[in-house]
Amino acid sequence: MQYRKDKKGKELSVLGYGCMRFTRKGAGIDLDKAEREVMHAIKSGVNYLDTAYIYPGSEAAVGEILHRNHCRTDVYIATKLPHYMIKSMEGVEKIFQEELRRLKTDYIDYYLMHMLTDTDTWEKLKKMGILEWIAEKKASGAIRNLGFSYHGHTKMFQKLVDSYDWDFCQIQYNYMDEHSQAGREGLVYAANKGLPVIIMEPLRGGRLVNLLPKNAKRLFEEDAAGRTPAELAFRWLYHQPEVTCVLSGMNSMEMLEENLKTADRGIAGHFSKEDEALVERVKAEIKKTVKVNCTGCGYCMPCPKGVDIPVTFRCYNEMYSETKGGARKEYLQCTAFRQNQSSASLCVGCGKCETHCPQQIEIRKELRRAVRELETLPYKAAKKAIAAFRLW
């Protein structure tokens, strides 16, 4: 297992265990199976476990597994505050104490503001008193490191990085998101600020393995070096020294063994020209399915009405390159789950965006098409509920 250092010099395994996708059994988690897999990972050198308050049963499962095996101090636990569910500091404290009970611990190694989408949300939390609460928890040792997880575009990510003296951050990043989400620009920006960067969705929820186009799958079948889709995706990330730890939602021994093998060679700079060429060929096959030739450059932003144009087009494309359900879920997360909603339906057709687009995309027309497919009745209902209950 390879390791990379955090802001305080602690060594984190380059492979982190994402605990959201434990195998389900009936109404709950198959705890015995999860225990076998997690303990095998720990014994193989994995020392970073990522969970969250809203992952059903996950925190309790992690707590029980570590308690049974007396290995709490052998690992770092990362979990998250669902600030969008909270209206007061009393609510923050209540949830934090519940997380400690679930995890059977009295401290959290890496605590994140879950899905912190914009600076307006962070300012709202500051007015509520979150900074004083954080200072007290860090002084007592109940929180060892504070960070945030993020879905959105690069510029807002950079603003969030600058908004507080964070200890770390977590972003979605993979070879298809190199220039979208926080992207490589955001990754480097955070690393240059001294922040360890934890990577989520390295395989886009498994879609860069299980849902590749047929021609992309054929490239791996014909690969003389025998590289697998998962191996290539992880090695592409490990190649970048700015990446600290890559999370994987492992729920089988086969998946775990493959990822452990790759992590043993997870050294920055160990990515050949042949590897790069294969990545580019795979990306080219995936891009053949896209609907809008948007590169995510952001020149069209900001929209006067607040529409997140790059996010809309990314999710619209994902409906055809990956899955419609997954794309709609991501669109909901990135546009409705925020203080100032950024849905494409807010577009009034002013055309300002089109005057700045290097790709000369007919943005207004494509946004209307995206709205028809992304903003379905379930989306509209969820958006109204979020606004009505003021979750953000």
N, C-alpha and C positions, 0 to 999 in steps of 0.2 A: 504494500500500500504506500502510495506517495502522500506527502503532507505539505500543506502550505500555511503560512502564518497569518493570524488575524492582526488587528491593530495593536494588540497588547503582547504579541509574540507567542500566543498559544498556537499549537499546531493542529490544524483541522485536516481530516482525511479529505482527499480530493473527491472521493465518492461519499455523498451523504445519503442517509436513508429517509426517503419521503414516506411518511406514515399515513398518507391519505387513502391509499389504495390497498389496505389490508384486505385479504379475502373475507367476504361476508359469509356468515352461516346463520340461516334463519333471519331473525330480526337484528342480529348483532354481528360481531367480528369473530371469526374462527381463531380464538386466542391461542390455542395450542400450535396451530400452523404458523401464525404470526410469530410466536415465540421462537420456534425452530429457525425461522428465517432471520429474524432480528439478531438472535444470539450467534448464528453462524456469521453474520455480517460483522458483529462486534469482535468476535474471536479472530476474524480475518483482518481487523484493523480499522473498520469503520467506526468513527467516534462522534459523528454529528447526526442527530435524529431530529427530523422536522415534523411538527404536528401543528394543530390549531384548534381553537375552541369550537369552531363550527364543523370540524370533521367528525361525523357521527361515530362516537365510541373510541376515537383514535387516542386522545389524551389518556383516557382510563386504561386502554390496552398497553400503551407505552409504560405508564406508571406501574401496572401490575407485572409486566415482563421484567422490568429493571428491579422491582422489589423481590420477585421470586428468585432472581439470580444474583442478588446482592451486588449489583454492578453500577449503581447510580453514579459513582464518582469516576467510572471508566469512560463516561460519555458526556457530551454536551447536548443538552436539550434546547431546542428552539421551539417556541410556540408563539401564539399571536393574540393580540387584543382586538376583538371585533368592535371597534369604536363606533361603527355605523349602527350598532344595536343599543347604544348607551346615550343617556340624556344628562347624566350628572356624574360627578366624581364618586359619589356613593356607588353608582352602578359600575364604574371602573374597578373600584376596590372589591366589590362583590364578585365580579367575574374573575378577577385575578386570584382571589382566595379559593374560588371554586377550581380554577386551573391547578393551583398547588395541591389541593386535595386529590384531584383526579390523577395527577402525576406522582403522588406520594413523595413529595419533596418540599423543601422549604426555600428553594431558590430556583430561578430560571437563568440558564447560561446566556441565551440569546432570545430577547423578547422583541417582537415586531409589532408595529402598528400595521394591522392587516389591511391590504389593499388601500394604502394611502394614495389617493388619486390626484390630489392637487393641493396647492398651497392654501387655498381658501379653507379646506377641511382642516389642515394643520393649524391655521389661525383660530378656527372655531374651538379646537381642542385646547389650545393655549389659553383662550379666554375662559374656558371651563376650569382651568387649573391643572392641566396635565403636566406642565413643567415642574411644578412644585411636587406633585405626586411622584414623578420620575426621580427627582433629586432625592426624595426620602427613601425610595426603594433601592436606589443605587448606593446610598450611604449605608443602608442596613445590610446590603449584600443580597437582598431578595431578587434583584435584577442585576446581572453582571455586565451585560452588554445590551444596548438599545439600538434598534434599527427599524426599517420599514420595508414592506413588500410593495411592488409597484406593477401596474398594468397601464400603459398609456404611451404617449409620445416622448421623444427625447428631450425637448426643451423644458417641459414641465418636470421631467425627472431631474434635470440639472438644477432647476429652481428648488426642488425638494431637498436635494443633496446639500444645497447651500443654506437651507432654512434652519439647520440645527447642527450641533456637533455630534452627529451620529457615530456609532461604533461600527456599523456594517449596514448593508442593504441587500435586497433580494430582487432579482429581475427575471423576467422571461427572456430567454436568449437561446438561440440555436442557429444553424446555418441558414435557415429560411427567414429568421428574424434578425439577420445581421444589420439590416438598415430599417427596421421597424421596431415597434415597442421602444424601450430605452435604447436598444441597438448597440452596436460596437462603439459609437460615439459616446453614448451614456456610460458604457462599461469603462472605457478609458478615462472618462471624466471623473467618475467615482474613484477609480483606482489612483489617479493622480492626486486626489484629495486625501489619499491614505486610507480609503475605505475598503475593507474586504468585501467582495461581491459574491453572493451566493446565487447560483443559477437554478431556476426552476424551468420546467417544461423543456428539457434538452432534446426530447423526442416529440415535442408537441403532443403530449398525452399519449404517446405511442404511435401517433399518426405517421411519423417519419420511419416507422418500421412496418406497421400493419396496413397502412392505407396509401402506400406509395403507388403511383401509376404503374401499369404493367411494364412499360418500357424502362422505368426506373428500377423495378425489381429485376428485370432481365440484366441490367448492368451489373448487379451484384452476383447474379447466378453465373455470369460469364467472367467474373473478375478472377484473374490468374492468382492474385495474392490472397484470395479467400476472405476478403474483408466483408463483414456483415454490416447491415444498416445501422445497428445500435453502436457497434464498435467505431465506425467512421464518425458518427455524430458526437460521441463522447471524446474521441481523440481530437476532433476539430476544436472542441472547447478546451481540453487540457493543453493544447498547443499554445494557448494564449495566457501569458503570465498574469494578466489582470484578473483572471478567473481564480477564485479561491477554492470553492467547493461546488460540486454539481450534484443536485438532488435527483434521485430516481425513485419512483413509486414502485418498488419491487414487491411482487407477490407470488414468486415461484423460485425454487432453487435454481432452475435453469437460467432465469433472468439474472439472479443474484450472482451465480458463478461467472457468467459472461461479463458482467459489469465489474466484478472483482478482478478478473483477469486483465481487463482493459485498464483499470485504475492502477494496477501494479506497474504499468508502463506510462502512467499519466504525467509525463514530463513536458514542460514547456519547450517548444522548439522542435519536438520530435514529430514533425508532420511533413512528409515528403512532397515533391512536386507531383508525383503520381497520385498521392492522396488528394491534393488540391484539385487535380484534374478530374478525379472521380466525383468529388463534391460538386464541381461546376456542371458536370454532365447530368448528375441527378437533379440538381436545381433546375437545369434547362428543361428536363422532362416534366417536372412539377409545374413550372411556369407556363407550359403550353396549355394548361387548363385554366389560366387566369382570365378574368372578365375585363379588368381594368389595368392598364399598364402603368400603375402607380408605383414609384420607387420608394415612397415614404420620405421624400426629401424634406417636406414641410414648408416649401416655398409658398404654398397656397394659404398658409396660416399666418396670423390668426384670422378666423372667420368673424365678421362683425356680429353675427348672431350666435357664435359659440359652437358651431358645428365642428366636430373633430373629423376632418376630411380624410387624413391618412388612415385613421383607425377604421372608419366606415369602409373604405375601399379594401383594406386588408381583410376585414371580416367578410365582405362581399366575395372577394376572391376565394377565401377559404371554404365558402359554401360549395365551390366547384372543384377545388383542389383537394379538399379533405372531407368534412361532413357538415351537413346543413345544421344539425343540432349543436355541434361543437362551435360552429361559427356564430350562431345566434346567441349562444351562452356567452361567448367572449364579447360580442357586441353589447350585450346587456351589461356586463361587468364594466366595460370601458366607457360607456356613454350614459347609462342611467344611474349607476352606483357611484355618484359623485355629487358634491355640493351644488355645482352648476352643471346641469345635464347638457349633453353635447350631441343629441340625436340628430341624424341627417334630416329629419322632418322639420327641423327648425330653419332650414334653408329658405330664403325669400327670393332667391334667384337674382341677386344683385350683380353677380359675375365678377366681383373683385378677385376671387381666387383664380379665375381662368387667365387673367392678365399676367399672373406670376408663375404659371405652371410650365416648367421646362419641357414637359412631355406633351404639351399642347392637348391635354385631355379636356374633353367637353364635360367639365366637372358637374355642372348643373344637371345635365341630362343623366349622367351616370348616378348622381345622388338620388334622383327620382327612381331609377331602376333599383338601386340598393334599398331604398325605403320600402318598396313593394315586397321585397323578399326578406328583409331583416326585421322590419317593424310589424310583425304579425300581431294577432290579437293577444297571445300570451305576453309578448313584449310590452304592448300598450298597457295591459293590466298590471304587469310588474312595475312599470315605470310610474303609473298612477299611485300604486301602493307605496312605493319608495318615497314619492313626493308627499303623499298624504300623511304618512307616519314619520316623515322627516328623519329617515334613517341616517341621512348624511347631514 
